[in-house]
Amino acid sequence: MAIKSMLLVALLVVVLAASQAEAQLLSGLLGSLLNIGGTVFCSANGNAITNATTPTPPFANALVQLSCGGNVMSTTLTNGAGVFNIVLNPLQFLLSNLLSGCNIVVASPLSSCNSSLSSTGILQAPLQILGTVVRGLFNVVNLAPAAFQLIGI
């Protein structure tokens, strides 16, 4: 009887250890999502114009891309308020690579939101870290574009 009890205890220890290891592995793999978000405005540089007499309108339905080393890694559209959001799998992207070699690119021409703005060039901005928050089981690293610049006009 003692041997059966010892085997049962040993089996329970193995099962608990395995489930804890699996939970730690999942937490490590899935625990740090990468969230890139921001707002694109309909202005000559895609940023809000400070001290303007009228608010800078948003750039709705703009094609926003995450570009790394000249390759488009993800795309999305801004909503009616000019807001975009891209969530990345941390198993496919390293934070250090995103910060050093990736940009947010607005591929839609500015003239599509205001005909008096440029129809050539693209808005581009490097990424910056805003901070990290905990959402349930996940750590979420929030990134945003730094100031946009009009490139290629």
C-alpha positions in Angstrom: 0.0 0.0 0.0 2.9 2.4 0.8 4.4 1.8 -2.6 1.1 2.7 -4.3 0.8 5.9 -2.3 4.4 6.8 -3.1 3.7 6.2 -6.8 0.5 8.3 -6.7 2.4 11.1 -5.0 5.2 10.9 -7.5 2.7 10.9 -10.4 0.9 14.0 -9.0 4.3 15.8 -8.6 5.2 15.0 -12.2 1.8 16.2 -13.5 1.9 19.4 -11.4 5.5 20.1 -12.5 4.6 19.6 -16.1 1.5 21.8 -16.0 3.5 24.6 -14.2 6.3 24.3 -16.8 3.7 24.5 -19.6 2.0 27.5 -18.0 5.4 29.2 -17.7 6.3 28.4 -21.3 3.0 29.8 -22.6 3.3 32.9 -20.4 6.9 33.4 -21.8 5.8 32.8 -25.4 2.5 34.7 -25.3 3.2 37.0 -22.4 4.5 40.0 -24.4 2.3 41.0 -27.3 3.5 43.9 -29.4 0.9 46.5 -30.1 1.5 49.3 -32.5 -1.0 52.1 -32.6 -1.5 55.7 -33.5 -3.4 58.4 -35.3 -2.7 59.8 -38.7 -3.9 63.3 -39.4 -4.7 65.0 -42.8 -1.9 67.5 -42.8 1.3 68.0 -44.8 3.2 65.8 -42.3 0.5 63.6 -41.0 0.7 65.1 -37.5 -1.8 67.3 -35.7 -1.2 71.0 -36.2 -0.8 72.6 -32.9 -2.2 76.1 -32.3 -4.4 75.8 -35.3 -7.7 77.8 -35.3 -9.5 74.6 -36.5 -8.7 71.1 -35.4 -6.6 69.0 -37.8 -8.9 66.5 -39.5 -8.1 62.8 -39.2 -6.8 60.8 -42.2 -9.6 58.3 -42.5 -9.2 55.0 -44.6 -5.5 55.6 -45.0 -3.4 52.5 -45.8 -0.9 52.0 -43.0 2.0 49.6 -43.3 4.6 48.2 -41.0 7.7 48.2 -43.1 10.9 46.5 -42.0 14.0 46.7 -44.2 11.8 47.7 -47.1 9.5 44.7 -46.7 5.9 45.2 -45.8 5.2 43.1 -42.7 1.7 44.1 -41.9 -1.0 46.4 -43.2 -4.2 48.0 -41.9 -6.5 50.9 -42.6 -7.2 53.9 -40.3 -10.7 54.2 -39.0 -12.9 57.3 -39.4 -10.9 59.0 -36.6 -7.6 58.3 -38.3 -6.7 55.7 -35.7 -4.8 52.5 -36.6 -3.7 49.4 -34.7 -1.4 46.5 -35.5 -0.9 43.6 -33.1 2.2 41.5 -33.7 3.1 38.0 -32.6 6.2 38.2 -30.4 7.4 34.9 -31.8 7.7 36.5 -35.2 9.1 39.9 -34.3 11.9 41.0 -31.9 11.3 44.3 -30.2 14.9 45.4 -30.8 14.5 44.8 -34.6 11.2 46.7 -34.7 12.8 49.7 -33.0 16.0 49.7 -35.1 14.8 48.6 -38.6 11.1 49.2 -39.0 8.9 52.2 -39.8 5.2 53.0 -40.0 4.4 54.0 -43.5 1.2 55.7 -44.7 1.0 54.5 -48.3 -2.1 56.5 -49.2 -1.2 59.8 -50.8 -2.1 62.9 -48.7 -4.2 64.2 -51.6 -6.7 61.4 -50.9 -7.8 63.2 -47.7 -7.3 66.8 -49.0 -6.8 67.6 -52.7 -4.6 70.6 -51.8 -2.0 68.3 -50.2 0.8 66.4 -52.0 -0.1 63.6 -54.3 3.4 62.2 -54.3 5.6 60.9 -51.5 4.7 58.9 -48.4 4.4 59.6 -44.7 7.0 57.6 -42.7 7.8 57.4 -39.0 10.1 55.3 -36.9 8.7 53.4 -33.9 9.0 54.3 -30.3 8.1 52.5 -27.1 5.2 54.1 -25.1 5.3 51.5 -22.3 4.1 48.1 -21.1 0.8 47.2 -19.5 -0.6 43.9 -18.2 -3.8 42.6 -19.8 -4.9 39.4 -18.1 -2.2 36.8 -18.7 -0.3 39.0 -21.2 2.2 41.8 -21.0 1.5 44.2 -23.9 4.4 46.4 -25.2 2.8 49.5 -26.7 4.6 51.1 -29.6 3.7 54.2 -31.6 5.1 56.1 -34.5 7.3 59.0 -33.7 6.6 62.2 -35.7 5.8 61.4 -39.3 7.8 63.0 -42.2 6.9 63.3 -45.8 9.4 61.2 -47.8 10.0 61.2 -51.6 8.5 64.4 -52.9 
